[in-house]
Amino acid sequence: MTMKRQDVKNTTNDEEQQLVKKQKVVETSSCPYLDTVNRQVLDFDFEKCCSVSLSNLNVYACLVCGKYFQGRGHKSHAYTHSLEAGHHVFINLRSEKVYCLPDGYEIIDPSLDDIRGVLNPRFNTDLVLQLDKNPQWSRAIDGSQYYLPGIVGINNIKETDFVNVVIQSLMRVTPFRNFFLIPENYKDCKSILVHRFGELTRKIWHAKNFKGHVSPHEFLQAVMKASSLRFRIGVQSDPVEFMSWLLNTFNADLKSNSRIRNNNIVHHCFQGELEVVKDGADASRMPFLMLGLDLPAPPLCNDMIPQVSLFNIFKKFDGETVMEVARVRYRVTRLPRYLILHMRRFTKNDFFVEKNPTIVNFPLKNLELKDYIPLPTSNKYDLVANIVHNGKPGDGSYRVFVQCKSEEVWYEMQDLHVAETLPEMVGVSEAYMQIYEKQQ
């Protein structure tokens, strides 16, 4: 006779409580199984669900094989695994406590702290402030590769490169990154998306990871849920649309928290102000998080690559140029600390999507906008991230060039591929979206 699911759950919970009451604590010398812990198979990037029941409640990771199991009481999946496989060391993925099964005692040992650090990386203010000052190369636990914290590959689960390039770009926005590195900044926020992005940020910048790359699996699960499957695994999407949605969602989620409402990190980093003047109407002002730049139509002759200066297409926002379509003039009245630009390369009609191959010439340093936007003070910007689209529309991929501030070196990143590159290679790419940082 089989037990009902609810009865099994209640039995497991009762046994768990009894186990806690009888729990005993032993030191390292009393536990003979610590040498069976295999750090090379541990991967805490994936969704924390039991590999048997698929439940996300009270989940433990086997530190011998890396699999996830629910519970540790009698008849629980972790308990059964310890008997069948002879694996005895388990860590609770929420409390980070380590237990020996089937005996049930807690293991107190400082040698396990590195595993806790990989499971839940921790940063303090002093450590965060040192990230961009001194390069700290680290080595994967199997010795196969060296990596620089913050410059690590991100796994492409399935056509998720549009997410990866946005994540890598946002990691270059220093105050935005610093905000998410310290969970206390958003501990009262109820948004799962915010917390998952914070966890991913801490893993990217953790200096003692067991491997030189991370997987955004849990973050993508939160993205799919929050966007109602607008962005999902297995379907290629536009990084400009994803960036816009992500920042606006962060903005709304953080605004709902009264403690951080008046110090919204999205507004602090990215929000500028635009004046819009329509023919025969009064001027109105509106905030913006990014600016879209129109590229000139490509020539009919295909034997040449068209080029245009960034300053020429920026005249759209000088307050004098009239846009022909809607007879509207735009003028930037306030620039943000981090300026996000995107080039409108793709045009859609009823039949197909067309890509504009025009190369935009832009400076990597000292982008001066005062001469092109009527502002009272000088505003110089330096490029920190440049997203590029390769291939045909609808059948291409995305990569990103990012600057490592601690080394003042440029890196080309495409999913797991990370390689140092020359600054000249950044300027000859088909730029699609860029992030500029205002000089302080």
C-alpha positions in Angstrom: 0.0 0.0 0.0 1.5 3.3 -1.1 1.5 6.4 1.1 -0.2 9.6 -0.1 2.2 12.4 -1.1 1.0 14.6 1.8 1.6 11.8 4.3 5.1 11.3 3.0 5.8 15.0 3.3 4.4 15.2 6.9 6.4 12.1 7.8 9.6 13.6 6.4 9.0 16.9 8.3 8.3 15.1 11.6 11.4 13.0 11.3 13.4 16.1 10.3 12.3 17.8 13.5 13.1 14.7 15.6 16.5 14.5 13.9 17.3 18.1 14.8 16.4 17.4 18.5 18.8 14.5 18.5 21.5 16.2 16.5 25.0 16.1 17.8 28.0 18.2 16.7 31.4 16.6 16.0 34.8 18.0 15.1 36.8 17.2 12.0 38.7 14.3 13.7 35.5 12.6 14.5 34.2 12.5 10.9 36.0 10.0 8.7 34.3 11.0 5.4 35.6 14.5 4.8 38.3 13.2 2.4 35.5 11.9 0.1 34.4 15.5 -0.7 35.0 16.2 -4.4 35.1 19.9 -5.2 35.5 19.3 -8.9 32.0 18.0 -9.4 30.3 20.8 -7.3 28.2 23.2 -9.3 25.8 25.5 -7.5 24.7 27.6 -10.5 21.7 25.5 -11.4 18.2 25.6 -9.9 18.3 24.2 -6.4 15.7 21.4 -6.8 15.8 17.7 -5.7 17.0 15.5 -8.6 14.4 12.9 -7.6 11.3 14.8 -6.4 12.0 18.1 -8.2 11.0 19.9 -5.0 12.8 23.1 -4.0 12.1 22.7 -0.3 14.8 21.6 2.2 17.3 20.7 -0.6 20.8 19.3 0.2 23.8 18.9 -2.2 25.8 15.7 -2.0 29.4 16.9 -1.7 30.7 13.7 -3.2 28.8 13.5 -6.5 27.3 17.0 -6.6 23.6 15.9 -7.0 20.7 17.6 -5.2 18.4 15.7 -2.8 15.5 16.7 -0.6 15.6 16.3 3.2 17.9 14.4 5.5 15.4 12.5 7.7 14.7 8.8 7.4 13.0 7.9 4.1 14.2 11.2 2.6 15.9 11.1 -0.8 19.2 12.4 0.7 19.1 9.7 3.3 18.4 7.0 0.7 21.2 8.2 -1.5 23.7 8.1 1.4 22.8 4.4 1.9 22.7 3.3 -1.8 25.7 5.3 -3.1 27.8 5.3 0.1 28.0 9.2 0.0 27.9 10.7 3.4 28.6 14.4 3.3 25.8 16.8 2.5 25.3 20.6 2.7 22.0 22.3 3.1 21.7 24.8 0.3 19.9 27.4 2.4 21.4 27.2 5.9 24.9 26.2 4.5 25.2 23.6 7.3 27.0 20.4 6.5 25.8 17.0 7.8 27.0 13.4 7.7 24.3 10.9 6.7 22.9 8.5 7.6 24.3 9.3 11.1 22.7 12.7 11.0 25.3 14.8 12.9 26.5 18.3 11.8 30.1 18.6 10.7 31.9 21.7 12.0 35.1 22.2 10.0 36.8 25.3 8.6 38.0 23.4 5.5 34.5 23.5 4.2 34.3 27.3 4.2 35.5 27.5 0.6 32.5 25.4 -0.5 30.2 27.8 1.4 31.9 30.7 -0.3 31.2 29.3 -3.8 27.6 28.4 -2.8 27.0 32.0 -1.5 29.8 34.4 -2.2 30.1 37.3 0.3 31.4 40.8 -0.2 31.9 43.7 2.2 32.3 47.4 1.3 36.1 47.3 1.6 36.5 44.3 -0.7 34.1 45.9 -3.2 36.1 49.1 -3.4 39.3 47.2 -4.2 37.9 45.3 -7.2 38.9 47.8 -9.8 42.2 48.8 -8.3 44.3 45.6 -8.2 43.9 42.7 -10.7 43.7 39.4 -8.8 44.1 36.4 -11.1 42.6 33.2 -9.8 43.0 29.5 -10.8 40.2 26.9 -11.3 40.3 24.1 -8.8 41.3 21.6 -11.5 44.2 23.8 -12.6 42.9 23.9 -16.2 42.6 27.7 -16.4 43.3 31.0 -14.8 40.6 33.7 -14.7 40.2 37.3 -13.6 37.2 37.9 -11.4 34.6 39.9 -13.3 36.1 38.7 -16.6 34.6 35.2 -16.7 32.7 33.4 -19.4 28.9 32.8 -19.1 27.4 29.6 -20.3 25.1 29.8 -23.2 22.3 27.5 -22.2 20.5 27.6 -25.5 20.4 30.8 -27.6 20.9 33.0 -24.5 23.8 35.0 -25.8 21.6 38.1 -25.9 21.3 37.8 -22.1 25.0 37.1 -21.6 26.2 40.2 -23.4 23.8 42.4 -21.4 25.0 40.8 -18.1 28.7 41.3 -19.1 28.0 45.0 -20.0 26.2 45.8 -16.8 29.1 44.3 -14.8 31.2 47.3 -16.1 28.8 49.8 -14.5 30.6 50.2 -11.2 27.9 51.6 -8.8 25.3 49.3 -10.3 27.6 46.3 -9.8 28.6 47.4 -6.3 24.9 47.7 -5.3 24.2 44.1 -6.2 27.4 42.8 -4.7 26.1 43.5 -1.2 22.7 41.8 -0.5 21.9 44.1 2.4 21.2 46.8 -0.2 18.1 45.0 -1.4 17.4 42.5 1.3 13.9 43.9 1.8 13.0 43.7 -1.9 10.6 40.9 -2.7 11.5 40.6 -6.3 13.1 37.2 -7.1 14.6 38.7 -10.3 16.6 41.3 -8.2 17.9 38.6 -5.8 18.9 36.2 -8.7 20.8 39.0 -10.4 22.6 39.8 -7.2 23.6 36.1 -6.8 24.9 36.0 -10.4 26.8 39.3 -9.9 28.5 37.9 -6.8 29.5 34.7 -8.6 30.9 36.6 -11.5 33.1 38.7 -9.2 34.0 35.9 -6.7 37.8 35.3 -6.6 37.6 31.8 -5.3 35.3 30.0 -7.7 36.0 26.3 -8.5 35.8 27.1 -12.2 36.4 30.0 -14.5 32.9 30.5 -15.8 29.3 30.8 -14.4 25.9 29.6 -15.6 22.9 32.1 -15.5 20.4 29.2 -15.1 18.6 30.5 -12.0 18.6 34.1 -13.3 17.1 33.0 -16.6 14.4 31.1 -14.7 13.5 34.4 -12.9 13.6 36.3 -16.2 11.2 33.9 -17.9 8.8 34.2 -15.0 9.0 37.9 -14.6 8.7 38.6 -18.4 5.8 36.1 -18.8 8.0 34.1 -21.3 8.8 37.2 -23.4 12.4 36.3 -23.0 13.1 32.6 -22.6 15.7 29.9 -23.1 15.8 28.5 -26.7 14.5 31.6 -28.4 16.9 34.3 -29.7 15.9 37.9 -28.7 17.2 41.4 -29.0 19.7 42.5 -26.3 18.4 46.1 -26.7 14.9 45.0 -25.8 16.2 42.8 -23.0 18.3 45.6 -21.6 15.3 48.0 -21.7 13.0 45.5 -20.0 15.5 44.5 -17.4 16.3 48.1 -16.3 12.7 49.1 -16.2 11.8 46.0 -14.2 14.6 46.6 -11.7 13.4 50.2 -11.4 9.8 49.1 -10.7 10.9 46.3 -8.3 13.2 48.5 -6.3 10.7 51.4 -6.2 8.3 49.2 -4.4 10.7 49.0 -1.5 10.2 52.1 0.7 13.8 51.9 2.2 15.5 52.3 -1.2 12.8 54.2 -3.1 14.6 57.5 -2.8 18.0 56.0 -3.8 17.1 54.0 -6.9 20.3 52.6 -8.4 18.8 52.5 -11.9 18.0 56.2 -11.9 21.3 57.0 -10.3 23.3 55.3 -13.0 21.3 55.5 -16.3 18.5 58.1 -16.2 18.8 61.2 -18.2 16.3 63.8 -19.4 15.1 64.6 -22.9 13.1 67.6 -24.2 10.6 66.8 -26.9 9.2 69.6 -29.1 6.4 68.8 -31.6 5.3 71.2 -34.3 2.6 73.4 -32.9 2.8 72.0 -29.4 4.6 73.0 -26.2 7.8 71.3 -25.2 7.7 68.4 -22.8 10.4 66.7 -20.9 10.7 63.0 -20.4 13.2 60.7 -18.7 15.3 58.1 -20.7 17.5 55.2 -19.8 19.0 54.8 -23.3 19.2 56.7 -26.6 18.4 55.2 -30.0 20.6 56.5 -32.9 19.4 56.2 -36.5 21.9 55.0 -39.1 21.9 56.4 -42.6 20.5 54.2 -45.3 23.1 51.8 -46.8 24.3 52.5 -50.4 22.8 50.4 -53.2 26.3 49.3 -54.2 27.4 46.4 -52.1 31.1 46.5 -52.9 31.9 49.1 -50.2 31.3 49.2 -46.4 29.5 52.4 -45.4 30.8 54.4 -42.5 29.4 57.2 -40.4 30.7 59.2 -37.4 29.0 58.9 -34.0 28.8 62.7 -33.8 26.9 62.9 -37.1 24.1 60.5 -35.9 24.1 62.2 -32.5 22.8 65.5 -34.1 19.4 64.0 -33.7 19.5 65.2 -30.1 20.9 68.7 -30.6 17.4 70.4 -30.3 17.6 71.8 -33.9 17.4 68.7 -36.2 13.8 68.0 -37.1 12.9 64.3 -37.5 11.1 63.9 -40.8 8.7 61.2 -39.8 6.9 62.9 -36.9 8.2 66.4 -37.2 9.7 66.3 -33.8 12.9 67.8 -32.3 14.8 66.2 -29.5 17.2 67.9 -27.1 19.1 66.3 -24.2 18.7 68.5 -21.1 20.5 66.2 -18.7 23.0 63.4 -19.4 23.3 60.4 -17.1 26.4 59.1 -15.4 26.3 56.1 -17.7 25.0 56.7 -21.2 23.5 53.7 -23.1 23.4 54.1 -26.9 22.0 51.7 -29.4 22.2 51.9 -33.1 19.0 51.0 -35.0 20.5 48.4 -37.3 17.4 46.3 -37.9 14.3 47.4 -39.8 11.3 45.2 -40.2 8.6 45.1 -42.8 5.8 42.7 -43.7 8.2 40.2 -45.3 11.6 40.2 -43.7 14.1 41.9 -41.3 16.9 43.9 -42.9 20.3 44.7 -41.2 22.1 47.9 -41.8 25.9 47.1 -42.1 27.1 50.7 -41.6 30.2 51.0 -39.4 29.9 53.7 -36.8 33.2 55.4 -36.0 33.3 56.2 -32.3 36.0 57.2 -29.7 37.0 54.8 -26.9 38.0 57.7 -24.7 37.1 61.4 -24.2 33.8 61.4 -26.0 32.9 65.1 -25.8 29.2 65.8 -26.2 29.1 69.5 -25.4 29.8 70.4 -29.0 26.8 68.4 -30.2 24.4 68.8 -27.4 23.8 72.3 -26.0 24.7 71.7 -22.4 26.4 74.3 -20.1 29.3 72.1 -18.9 31.7 69.7 -20.5 30.6 66.1 -20.5 33.4 63.7 -21.5 32.7 59.9 -21.6 34.8 56.8 -21.9 33.5 53.5 -23.4 33.2 50.6 -21.1 31.2 48.1 -23.1 30.4 47.6 -26.8 27.9 44.9 -27.9 28.2 43.6 -31.5 25.9 41.6 -33.7 27.5 39.0 -36.0 25.8 37.4 -39.0 22.5 37.8 -40.7 19.4 39.2 -39.0 17.5 36.4 -37.3 20.4 34.0 -37.7 23.3 35.7 -36.0 25.0 35.9 -32.5 26.1 38.5 -30.1 29.4 39.2 -28.5 30.7 42.1 -26.4 33.9 44.0 -25.9 34.4 45.1 -22.3 37.2 47.1 -20.5 38.9 45.7 -17.4 39.5 48.7 -15.3 42.0 47.0 -13.0 44.3 46.3 -16.0 43.1 48.9 -18.4 42.8 46.1 -21.0 40.0 45.3 -23.4 38.5 41.8 -23.6 36.3 40.2 -26.2 33.6 37.9 -24.7 31.2 35.6 -26.4 29.6 33.1 -24.0 32.4 31.0 -22.6 35.0 32.5 -24.9 37.1 35.2 -23.2 40.2 36.7 -24.9 42.2 39.8 -24.6 42.0 42.1 -27.6 43.4 45.3 -29.0 41.5 48.5 -28.6 41.7 49.0 -32.4 39.5 45.9 -32.8 36.7 47.5 -30.7 36.4 50.4 -33.1 36.0 48.4 -36.3 33.2 46.3 -35.1 29.5 46.6 -36.1 28.5 48.3 -32.8 24.9 47.6 -31.8 24.7 48.9 -28.2 27.3 50.8 -26.1 27.7 51.9 -22.5 29.8 55.1 -21.9 30.9 56.2 -18.5 31.1 59.9 -17.6 34.5 61.0 -16.5 34.6 62.1 -12.8 
